[in-house]
Amino acid sequence: MIKKIILGSVFLFSLQTIAQEGTASPYSFHGIGEVKFKGTVENRSMGGVGVLNDSIHVNLQNPAALSSLKLTTFTVAGTFSPTKLKNDTETQKAQRTSLDYLSIAFPAGKVVFNLGLMPYSAVGYKIVSNTDTESYKYDGQGGVNRVFAAAGYQLTKNLSFGAEVAYNFGKIERNVAFFANDLQNGINEFNRSEIGGLSLNSGLIYKTKIKKFNFVSSLNFTPTAALNSDNFRQTGTLSILDGSTLLSNVTEEDLPNTKLRLPSKLSVGTGIGNEKKWFVGTEVSLLSKGDLDIDLNDDAVYEKGSKFSLGGYFIPRYNSFSSYFDRIVYRAGVRYEKTGLVVRDESIKDQAVTLGLGLPLNRAIINLGFELGKKGTTNSGLVQENYMNFSVGLSFNDKWFVKRKFD
């Protein structure tokens, strides 16, 4: 039954990642869109802390954590995101539902492998700008997805190492329509960028005991990755006839390819706790300056970014028979992020508080996450996003690749 669920989810997710609008952020107008969180619902519910490794949860942030898995683990998650967008003059609401990741990890001897698919970035915006003399309409969709393969290995009793290779691919479409109020016709410009390239990720996790507590520290490094963008542009004349918009005088051209550079990322984390009772951890991430200009007359620039996360979990009594609520994992955290995007000389920041629950079932866990955050600013005519993320993740554990004892 679990294998059928896995195959069905793989097919569904493969279709969705090609077409989904995974964001409603106006900041996804810039570069390759809004960079998505790379991690599970469990990590996200703890402020994004990714230092943990255990025997039943997949860690998508640090591949070194794979070495602790004892069972084949399949996990999939999605998020519903209602958002309130506001500037100095008005407020609007938007919402999106997206699939966050699909992954399967399995032990094979001393090495644990992980295969998966998840979005790297998402584009999804609709912006209208009107003045007394002219009007603009901007809309965009698409994003960059990533398919990845990772492996984790226990080097020593306390030290684990992991590595990951990913292929990033996707299509981003952007459209601009312009009308001058004193003219009958307008102008439409459509841009499409098809993006592809490899990226790498590696990590270390050190775990030991200090008296009766478990102490863990982690190091995770993602080097700069080069992506290639094949760009296409279509322009034409817009006219309105009987309420319908018509496009004529169409001109198409292949633009020069663009070389994009994803920023490198270095994350260092540490934490302490009792594995079956509680845990508190923190993580700091530093990003280099990326180069994500696709040559679309973008007014954004990029700077070095950073992120600070603090979070943990608490289990009242993991082996309780009398109370189901005592077996639930309660998670919480906070994070503060400097995204690396600069628009109109304003650094775009993102900050949030998080909560989560891990609901144990037979051979499965339902993970619920909630995030309340704020991104951007109303300074310099920009937009502030006040958002909520409701995430649901399913994690199945099973024993595969076991030799038969009887025919």
N, C-alpha and C positions, 0 to 999 in steps of 0.2 A: 504493500500500500504506500509506504513512504517513498519507494522508488518511483511509483507512478506520479505522486505529487511533485517530486523533484523534476521529472521530465516535463510535466505540464507547465510548471513554473518557469523552467528554462525557456520553453517556447514562448510563453506569454511575455516574459521579460525581454527576450530578444526582439520581439516586435515593438514593445513599448519604448525601449531605449532609442530606437531609430526616430520615433515621431513625437515624443512627449515634449511638452513645454513644462520644464521642471522648475520654473521660477516666474514670479510676477514683478521682479525687481527692475526699476528703471535703470539701475546701475549695470544690468546685464547688457545694456547698449554698447558698453565699452569692451574692447579686446575680444576675447573668446567667450565672454559672458561671466556670469556669477560662478565662482569656483565652489563646488559642493563639498560638504564635509566628507572626508574619507575615513569612515569608521562605522561601527555597528550602533544599533540603538542603545546597547548597554554602555558603550563608551560615551556616546552623545549625552546620555542621561547623567553622566558624572562630569559634566563640563568639558567633555572631549578628552579626558585623561586616557592615554593608551598604553600604560606601563604594565597592565596586568596580563598574566598568562595562567590559564587553568586548564583543566582536563575536558571541559564540556563547551566552552565558548570559543568561537573563532575571533581572533584579533586581526582586523584588516589594516591596522596602522603600522604595526611592527611585525614583520614576518618571523622574527625570532621566537615570538610567542607560540607559533605553531607546534614547536617541539613538545609542548606539554599535553597536546590532545591525545586522548586514549581511544576515542571512538570516531568513526566516520560522522562528520557533522555537516549538515546542510542548513543554510540560513538564508532568509529572504526578508526584506523589509520595505515599507512604504511610508510616506509622510503626507499629511494634509496640512496646508499652510495658509490660513487666513491672515491678511496683512492690511494695515491701515497706512496709506500713503498721504503725506501732508507736506505742503510748502508754506510760504508766508501768507497765501491767499485762500487756499482751499484744501479740502480733505476728500480722499476717495478710498474705496475699498476694493480689494482684489483677493483672489484665492487660487491655489493650485493644488493638485494631487499628483504625486510622482512616486515611482518606484526607486528605491535608494540603492539597492545592491542585491545580488544573488551570488552565493558562494557555496562551494562544496570542498571540504577538507577531509583527508583520509590518511591514516598512518600506513606506511609501507616499509616494514622493517624499522630501521632506526631513523628514517626520514619521514616527515609529515608533509604532504603536498597539499596545495590549495589552488583551486581554479575558480575564476569568478568573472563577473561582469558588473560594472557600475558606471554612473556618469561622472565625468571629471568636471564639466562645467555645463551651464544651461543658459539659454537665451530665451526670454519671453517678456516682451514689453509692448505696450500700445500707448503712445504719447501724442497728444494733440496740442498745438500751439497756435493761438489766434491773436491777431492784432487788428487795428482798424484798416490796415491796407493789405494784409496777406495772411495766409494760414498754411500750417505745415501739419502733416500727419506722419508719424514714425511708427513702424511696427517691425518686430523681429521675432524669429523663432529658431529652434535647433539647439546645438550644443556639441560638446565633445564627450564621447563615451570612451571607456577603457576596458579592454579584456586583458586579464592578467593571469600569470602562473607564478606561484611562490612555493618555497620549500623552507622548512625549519629543521635544525639538527641540534641535538644536545651535545655540545663540545666536551663539557665536564659535568660533574655533579651539580655545579652551581651556575654554569655559564652556557647560554644558548645563542646560536647564530642563525640568521635567516636572510634570504635574498628573494627579490621579486623582479620580474620583467613584465612590462605592460606595453600593449600596442594601443595608442590613442587614435581615435578616428571619429569623424563626424562631419556634419554639414550645418552651416549657419547661413540663414537667409535674412536679409534686411531690406526694408522697402521705405522709401521717402516719397510722399506726394506733396506738391507745392501748388498753391493757387494764389494769384494776385487778385484782389477783389475787383479791380477795374478791367480785368481781362476775362474773356470767355473761356479760354483753355488754360490748363495747367501743365505741369511737368511731373513725370514719375520716373524715379530711379530705383532699380532693383539690383541688389548685390548678393552674390552667392559665393561662399568660400567653402571649399572641401579640404578638410584638414586631416593629416596623418603623420605619425611618427612614434618612435619607441621612447620609453622612459624606464629608469631603474630605481630600485629602492632596496636598502639593506639595513639590518639592525642587530643589536646585541641586547640581551637581557641577563642580568645577574641577580640571582635569588639565593638568599641565605637566611639563617635564623639568628636572631639576637635575643638571647634568653628564650622567652616563650612566644616571641613575636616573629612574624615573617617580614623580612626586609627585601625590597626589590628595587632595582635601578635599571634604567633603560637608556639606550642610545640609538637613534634612528637617523639615517642620512639618505636624502634623495638628491642626487646631483642634477645640475641643469640639463634639461632635455630640449632638443631641437625638433620643432614640428614644421612641416611644409604645408603651406596654404595655397591651393590653386584657386584663383579668383576670377570671377565672371561678372560682367555688368550689362544690364539692359536698360535703355532709356527710351522714353516715348512721350507723346503728347496726350494729356488727359482732357476729355470733354464729357460733359454731363448732358444726356439726352433722355427725356421722360423719366428722370429720377435714377437712371442707370449711368454708371461711369464707364466710358469707353476709352480704350488705349489704341493709339494710332501712331504712324510714323516711327515704328519701333526700330531701334538700332542696338545691335548686340556686339560685344567685344570681349575678348579674353584679355584680362589684365595681367601684368607681370606677377609671377609667383612671389609670395611673401615668406620669409623665414621668421618663424616665431621662436621665442625662447622662454620655456617655462622656468620659473625661478627655482633655485636649489633650496632645500629645506633641511635644517638640522634641529632635531628635537632631543631634549634631555629631560628625563623624568625620574621620579623617585617616590616611594611610598612604603607604608608600614601597616601591618594589621594581623589579624587572625583569620586565615583563609576561609573558614566556615562560619565566621561570626561578623567581622567588620574589616574595613579597609579605608585608608585615607591616602590619597596620592596627589602629586602636583606635576605639571609638565610645562616646559617652556620651549617654544618653537621660534626659530629665526629664519626668515626668508630673504633670499637675495633679490636684487632688482630684476624683474622680468622685462621682457620685450614682447608685447602682445599686440602691437599695432598692426591691423590688417589693411591699412591704407584706405580708410573709409571717412576721411576728413574728421577724425576723432579728436576731441579737445582734451583727452585724458593723457596723463603721463603716469609713470610707475616709479615707485620708490621701494626701499627695503621694508619688509613687513615683519610682524611678530605676533605671537599669541601666548597668552598665559592661561592655564587651566588648573582648576582645583576641584576635586570631587572625591566621592567614595560611596561605599554601600554599607548596609547593616542588615543582618539576618537574625531575627530574634532567637530562633531555635531551628536549625536546618533539618533535624531528624525528628521533629515533633509529630506524634501520631494523633494527638488530641485537638490540635488547632492548625488548620490550613494557613491561617494568616501568619503564624509563627514561622512558616517555611518560605514565605514570600521574601524576595530580595528588594529592599528599599534603597533607592539611589538618589543622589542629589549632587549638584555642583554649580560652579560659576565659571565664566570665561570672559576674557577681554582680548580683542583682536584688532590689530592694525593691518588692514587687508593688503596694503601695498598699492592701492589705487588712489590716484590724486586727480580730482576734477575741480577745475577753476580754483586752483591753489588750495583746495580743501582736502586733507587726508581723510579717506573714508574709513571709519571705525565701526566695529561690530561687537556688541556686548550682550550677554544673556545669562539668565539663571535657568537651571535645568532640574527636572525631577523625573523619576522613573520607577517602574515596578517590574520585577521578574516573577512571573507566575508559573510555578512548576507543574508540569503534567507528566503523564506516563511517557517516557522517552522523548519528551518535548518540553520546550519552555516558550511561553509567550512573554515577550518583552515590550512594555509600554513606556513611551517617553514623551515628555512635555518640555517645551522650550519657550521661554518668554524673553524676547530680545528687542533691541533697537539698533538700527543700522543707518549710517549717514547723518546728515545735518540739514537744517533749513537755511543755513548761512549761504551767501552768494547765490541765492535763487535755486538752491538744490532741494532735494527731496529727502525727508526722513521717513524711514520705514519702521513702524511698530508692528512686530509680527509675533505669531504663535506657531509653533510646529508641534503637531500631534503625530507621533510615530508609533508604528506597530511592527514588531519583528517576530518571526517564527524561527525557532531553532530546533531541528530534529537530530537526535543522536541514535546511532545504530552501529552494530558490529558487522563490518564487511570483510571480504577477503579472508575468511576463516576456512581452513581445510576441513573437509568432511571426514568424520571419524567412521561413518558407515555409508556404504553405497546404497 
